[in-house]
Amino acid sequence: MDERERSAAEIAALRERIRYHLHRYHVLDDPELADSEYDALFDRLVALEERYPEFVVADSPTQRVGAEPLPAFDSVAHELPMLSLDKCLSEDEFAEWEARCRSRVDYEGDFEFTCEPKIDGVAVSLMYEDGVLVRGATRGDGQTGEDITANVRTVSAVPLRLLGTGYPARLEVRGEIYMPTAGFRAFNEAAAAAGERTLVNPRNAAAGSLRQLDPKLTAGRPLSLFCYSAGLREGWQPATHWSVLEAFREWGLRINPRAARTTGLAQCFDYFRGLLADRDELGYEIDGVVVKVDDFALQDALGSVTRKPRWAIAFKYPSEEATTILRGVDFQVGRTGAITPVAKLEPVFVGGVTISNATLHNMDEVARLDLRVGDTVLVHRAGDVIPQVMKVIESRRPADVNEMPRIAMPEHCPACGAAIERPEGEVVARCPAGLTCPAQRRERLRHFASRLAMDIEGMGEKLVDQLVTRELVKDPSDFYRLTREQVESLERMGAKSADNLVSAVEASRDTTLARFIYALGIREVGETTAESLASHFGQLDKLRDATLEELAEVADVGPVVAARVREFFADEHNGGVVDDLVERGVHWPAPERRVSTPLAGETWVITGTLAAMTRNEAKARLVALGAKVAGSVSARTTCVVAGPGAGGKLEQAQQLKVPVVDEKQLLGKLKRYEANDGGGHEES
């Protein structure tokens, strides 16, 4: 065998190995190679194909990018129509649909269903011939779509060749191409930093990405795919929809890990509620659940009407986006003096609640939106996230847009009248008055009493407002001067409630150094940074006396945070408040001898369910070893701990090639480090 023949054989072997590892990564979520090892295989294949271009084939993993820009998209007639779905908005409506299905086919007992998340992306048709991708198309009007083959080939989750055997000679796979929320945020951050146009939402981002005439632009977008059904399937007659999904998995097609088989109404309702509860943790946007009668014989008996199947329905969740009218803008003052513009909206139902306010972040965002009073705006709300204005619907503006009032930052603080400042290089304007500003005082006191800080149970927003208005509390130490009589004199405060609040204030004196640091409300110091400072210095006096250089040595503390901490403790008023709190009996355990911090500088994320301990316990143990535990995955994440039920964060980790461990592996690492097996040593 000569060199050319040996290279041909190696090229074929490399393609199969790379396809195998792509399948493990994108479909099974169980990679077997380190990134560097995979990259080495891929680079070797690229080098061989460049040397022997006659061996390059269309379905090679190297051929995802490279097609020339298209002048326009060709039309594609779907051999089987891509039907739309009827929808229901409540469990009662779903039960009525299920009863109609049973009545139509005279079916006794409970149907078996498949339930799948309804991905908020773009429906596509992927045609495979002899296992090779030959065409990708949009849904279009259901009868005719657009040929986007060159673009779908750039999506890594779309296999260019099916794995295994047994697939039909011609197979049409239908799925949803979407943009994960982590990828969406990262793309927008990069675009904003480069002064380029940002994307409105993940669904529009996916649609726009697939309709780029230049496939290289599509390749630069973080897209993925979930497959949900088979259209044309020559010679293949599966009995159930679930068996289709199982076959897809074997052939390397990515199906949603949250897809489930259910029986009867009660199990469907449990699925609806469970998925809705996890909606904000999935890592991709959904707008409901697609439910299908699982048995194909029953599907055929139920049939279709007006381009909609009777055997499937979409159970819709409350929309997370809506349009409404901007009636005005207020300016709120935060605990650090930040002045935030807040949109006052015509009330609109979105994300399951009626909202009338939405954040505008800062005046740079107002300018980017070119926002004016009277505009029709798109508002987004997800879970407990503060609603925000995403874009202006410019087509609904009047002909003379210049008559619409523009929005300007006031010159003086709306709470205290101090002249507003915007330091050079910062996007946030601030009131410089500090605690003499009543708005800042209220917000700092609320923060001090909050759950993650001193955790004074019952000390809510309205109660703090009363205490400030009556001048019973001016700084945090005043909480510990309150008498039962003063508390009972407040509105809606009976004897029992007063006793409970006084007891809660008393109980909060016993805290931790980390909570105390966080409660002080030092600018840029969040919960995790407070943990790092407490762990590093061990004692409050050491922290108060620390130099900038000493502060910068702390994990998670850079020059900006170090300066904020130093400025806070150098301020005479702040120092007096801290002294007063200690004199009033606020205390924490003395520092213990501790092992060194082998995880210093590392950032971990915990997702899913843990069995041997709670997630908070796992977090505490990681923090004690020097790690920062974050709530979201980024390219800077060191490791993700994924338990059963891990969703979007696990997917984000895999997309960003962040190492993932399960609970058993985590426990092994903790045991080793905590026992000093990791090379740590005792420190006093």
SULWO-V307956 format. One record per pair of residues at least 12 apart in sequence whose C-alpha atoms are under 7 Angstrom apart, sorted by the first residue. I is the first residue (numbers start at 1). J is the second residue. Records with the same first field share a line. If there is no record, write none. Layout:
I->J, J
This chain:
8->55
11->45, 48
14->41, 45
15->60, 61
23->252
26->157, 254
27->252, 253, 254
46->62
59->132, 160, 161
64->153, 154
65->154, 215, 216, 219
66->216
67->150, 215
68->214
69->213, 214, 215
70->213, 214
71->213
72->213
73->146, 147, 148
74->146, 147
75->144, 145, 146, 147
76->137, 144, 145, 146, 147
77->143, 144, 145
78->143, 144
80->231, 232
81->142, 143
82->139, 142, 143
83->142, 307, 308
84->307, 308
85->308, 309, 312, 313, 314
86->308, 313, 314
87->313, 314, 315, 316
88->314, 315, 316
89->315, 316, 317
95->265
104->302
105->301, 302
110->263, 264
111->263, 264, 293
112->262, 263, 264, 293, 294
113->261, 262, 263, 291, 292, 293, 294
114->242, 260, 261, 262, 291, 292, 293, 294
115->259, 260, 261, 289, 290, 291, 292
116->258, 259, 260, 289, 290, 291
117->258, 259, 286, 288, 289, 290
118->286, 287, 288, 289, 290
119->176, 285, 286, 287
120->178, 203, 285, 286, 287
121->176, 177, 178, 203, 206
122->176, 177, 178, 206, 207
123->138, 139, 175, 176, 177
124->136, 137, 138, 139, 174, 175, 176, 177
125->137, 138, 139, 172, 173, 174, 175
126->172, 173, 174
127->171, 172, 173
128->170, 171, 172
129->169, 170, 171
130->169, 170
131->161, 162, 167
132->160, 161, 162
133->160, 161
135->149
136->148, 149, 152
137->149
148->210
150->215
151->210, 215, 218
154->218, 219
155->219, 223, 224
157->224, 225
158->225
159->252, 253
162->251, 252
163->251, 252
164->250, 251
168->233, 234, 235, 236
169->234
170->233, 234
171->232, 233, 234
172->230, 231, 232, 233
173->227, 229, 230, 231
174->227, 228, 229, 230, 231
175->225, 226, 227, 228, 229
176->225, 226, 227
177->206, 223, 224, 225, 226
178->203, 206, 223, 224, 225
179->202, 203, 205, 206, 222, 223, 224
180->223, 283, 284
181->202, 283, 284
182->283, 652
183->222
184->202
200->390
206->223
209->221
225->254
226->254, 255, 256
227->253, 254, 255
228->255
239->295, 296
240->294, 295, 296
241->294, 295, 296
242->294
272->289
280->382, 383
281->647, 648
282->647, 648
283->647, 648, 649, 652
284->648
287->316, 317, 319
288->314, 315, 316, 317
289->314, 315, 316
290->313, 314, 315
291->312, 313, 314
292->311, 312, 313
293->311, 312
299->311
318->350, 351, 352
319->350, 351
320->350, 351, 380, 381, 382
321->350, 378, 379, 380, 381
322->350, 378, 379, 380
323->376, 377, 378, 379
324->345, 346, 348, 376, 377, 378
325->345, 346, 374, 375, 376, 377
326->343, 344, 345, 346, 373, 374, 375, 376, 377
327->344, 345, 346, 373, 374
328->343, 344, 373
329->341, 342, 343, 344
330->342, 343, 344
333->439, 440
334->439, 440, 443
335->440, 441, 443, 444
336->440, 523
337->430, 431, 432, 434, 440
338->428, 429, 430, 431
339->428, 429, 430, 431
340->361, 362
341->359, 360, 361, 362
342->357, 358, 359, 360
343->357, 358, 359, 360
344->356, 357, 358
345->357
350->381
351->381, 382, 383
358->386, 387, 388, 389
359->386, 387, 388, 389
360->388, 389
362->427, 428
364->427
369->391, 392
371->392
372->404, 405, 406, 407
373->404, 405, 406
374->404
375->392, 397
376->392, 393, 396
377->389, 391, 392, 393
378->390, 391, 392
413->431
415->437, 438, 439
416->437, 438
418->431, 433
419->431
420->432
442->464, 465, 468
444->521
445->475, 476
446->461, 464
447->519, 521
448->476, 519, 520
452->515
453->515, 516, 518, 519
454->508, 511, 515, 516, 519
455->508
456->504, 505, 508
457->501, 504
458->501
477->577, 580, 581
480->505, 584
484->498, 499, 502
509->585, 586, 587
510->586, 587, 588
511->587, 588
512->588, 589
513->534, 588
514->530, 531, 534
517->530
518->530
522->564, 565, 568
523->564
524->561
525->561
528->628
529->556
532->554, 555
533->554
536->554
538->591
539->591
544->569
548->562, 563, 566
555->600, 601
556->601
593->683, 684
594->682, 683, 684
595->680, 681, 682, 683
596->680, 681, 682, 683
597->625, 626
598->625, 626, 680
599->625, 626, 627
600->625, 626, 627
601->627
602->627, 628, 638
603->627, 628, 629, 630, 637, 638, 639
604->627, 628, 629, 630, 637, 638, 639, 640
605->629, 630, 631, 632, 633, 639, 640, 641
606->640, 641, 642
607->641, 642, 643, 646, 649
608->642, 643, 644, 645, 646
609->643, 644, 645
610->643, 663
632->649
633->649, 652, 653
635->656
637->658
638->658, 659
639->658, 659, 660
640->653, 659, 660, 661
641->660, 661, 662, 663
642->660, 661, 662
643->662, 663
